[in-house]
Amino acid sequence: MSRVVLSIGSNLGDRLARLQSVVDGLGEDVRAVSPVYETDPWGRVEQAPFLNAVLIAGDPTCDGQGWLRRAQRFEQAAGRVRGERWGPRALDVDLIACYEQGETEVVVREPNLTLPHPLAHLRAFVMVPWLAIEPDARLTVAEGARPVAQLLAELDPADRAGVRLSSLTLHLNPRQDPEPEP
């Protein structure tokens, strides 16, 4: 696997710090970071709003299961407790899509992992940040690979309105050994 799209979110504690922990933990594997959005909760559980973002990362040695293990380690480090479905969470790290050789989308159907993420195309809090960093993104759904912009346009306007750009930002770590200036 050479590239992965990750959706990250938090609505408990220091939400921004929890998102930043994923960016920091991925280090130089991060290729792009979306703006941070404050979003209405998704699902049927009353709870506080989330902060959400999307990351694109790459690691040629990591397959879907490897990315899943990394995601779960970030969640555990943030104190994630798997309780109520779609309930509050300290940190949620979802694999949205994985690509081999950069462009070939991987399809995985295993008991603990489904790729592409089966609900991503229904979630404005995934589609909006993803488009902010990859305007030509495509995602495979039942009908085949479709532009993410089109999938987003098909969502209920109220869902799209529930994703609001915040003034918060996530920061990439500077390289450990910066290039010397000329």
N, C-alpha and C positions, 0 to 999 in steps of 0.2 A: 504494500500500500504506500503510495507516495503522498497523498493529500487527503485531509479530512475536514469536514465542516462540522463545527461544534456549536451548539446552542448552550449558553450558560445563563443561569438565573438564580436570584435569591430574593426572599422576602422576609428574612429573619436576621436580626442582629445588624452588624455593619455590612450591609448588602454590597456596597462598592468594594470593600476590602476582600470580601469573599470572591467576587468576580476577578479582582486583580490577582488573587492567589493562583487562579488557573493560568492567567497570562504569565505570571512569574514562574510557575511550575513548568510550563512548556518551554520557557526560555527561547532559545534560538530556533526552536521548531515552529514558532508562530510566524506565519506569512502575512496575515492581515487581521486587523481588529476593527470591528464595527464601532460606531458611536454607541453610547449607552442610552437605553430607552426605559422609561418607567411605564409599566404595563398593568392593565387590569388583570386580575387572576383569571386563569382559564379553568373551566370545569365548574362544578356546582358547589364548591366549598367557600363559605364566607371567610375572607382573610385579607391581609394587607396587600397593597400593590407590590409588584416585583420590579427589580431592575433586571434587564435582559440585554444580552449582546450576543454576537456571533463572531467566532474566530475561525480562521482558516489556518491549519497547521500542516506541516509535512514532516514525514520521517520514513524513508524508504525501507526501514527495517521493521516497521509496525504494521500489522494487519488489523482487521476489524476487531478481533478479540484482544489484541494488544492495546488498541485505542480504548476499548471498553474498560480494560483493567486500569489504564491511566485515569480515565474519567471517574471510575469508582474510588480510586485512591484520593483524588481531589475532594470528592464528596465526603469520604470518611474523615479526612483531615479537617474538614470544616464542621464536623459534628453532625452530619446528615443522619437523620433517623428515618427509616422507611416506615411510615405509618399510613395515614389515610391517603388513598389515591387522589392525586391532584391537590393535596393539602399543602399547608405551609412547609417551606423547606429552607434550611440554612444555605444549601447549594444544590443546584441541579445542573448536571453536565450531560447533555444528550448528544449522541452521535447522530447527525442528520444524514450525511452521505459520505462515502469514501470513494476515492478514485485511484486506480492504478495508472501508472505512467502519466499521471496528471489529468487525464481526460476520460478514461474508461470507468464509468460508474460501476461499482461493485454491488451485486445483489447477494445478500446473506439471509438465510432463513434457518436460524438455529434456535434452540429453546431459550437462550439468554440474550439473543441479539437478532434484530431484524433491520436490515439495511436495504434501501434507504428507509429512514424512520417512517413508519406507517401513518403517522398523524401530522408530520411536519407541514404538509401542504394545506392543512386546516388551521394552522396557527399563525396569525399575523405577527405575533411576537418573535417568530423565527424568520418569516419571509421578509419583513421590513428591514431588520438589521442585515440580513444576508444580501439583499439587493443594494444596500448602502456600500458594500465593499466588493460586490461582484454583480454588476448590473446585467450581465449576460448569463447569469446562472440558470441552470436547467436542473430539474429534479424528476426522477422517474416515479410516476404514479401508475394506477391501474391502466390508463390509456397509453402509457409510454412516457418517454422523456418530454417534458414540457417546460417552457420558460417560467421561472419563478415569478416574474412580473405578471404573467397571465394568471398563474395560480392565485396570487395575491389579489388581483382585480376581481376574481370570482368570489372572494370572501365577502361576508356581510359587511356593509359599511361601518356598522357599530363595532365590529371586531377590529377593523383597521383603525378606527378612531380611538380605540383603547390602547394604542401603542403611540406613546408621546416621546419625542426626542427630549432628552434631559441635557443639562449643562455639564454633566459629569463625564469624565473620560477615563479610559484605561490606557496605561502607558506600557509600551514595550521597553524591556530592559536594554540599556545600551550594551553594545558588545563588550565583552571582557577585555579584549585587546584591540582598542580602536585603531583604525588606520592612521598613520602619521599624516599630519597636514603638510602640504607642499611648502 
